[in-house]
Amino acid sequence: AMRHAGGTVLTASIDRLDFMAPVRVGEVVILQAQVNYAHRTSMEVGCRVDTEDMASRRRRNTTKAYLTFVAIDQGQRPRDVPPLVCATEDDRRRFAQAQLRRSERLAAAGRPPMGAPL
């Protein structure tokens, strides 16, 4: 999120935190993250956590989550982020799914999406 925003971001929410398997002592933890969606000042980042057993080199997916970050300026006020460029069909799928999740988050908070009738 910081790389995409080009500066400081704050965590606004974490949702869909799914634990699929435990992380065992001695395993290497591998975290992958990707910006799925960018709105005016916020971004959704999808995170995937895998572990690797060093002896067998076997990897397992252990955790996944969606986080929302808001870019802020030096005065701690929200600031605009660049639009997200979707280069592949997979990028476009992630973007569309993230748009739906954003709408659901806003509805759950009692806030209509920007541009929606009140």
Summary of the structure (lengths in Angstrom):
residues: 118
radius of gyration: 16.5
end to end distance: 30.0
largest distance: 57.6
contacts: 298
relative contact order: 0.23
helix: 20%
strand: 41%
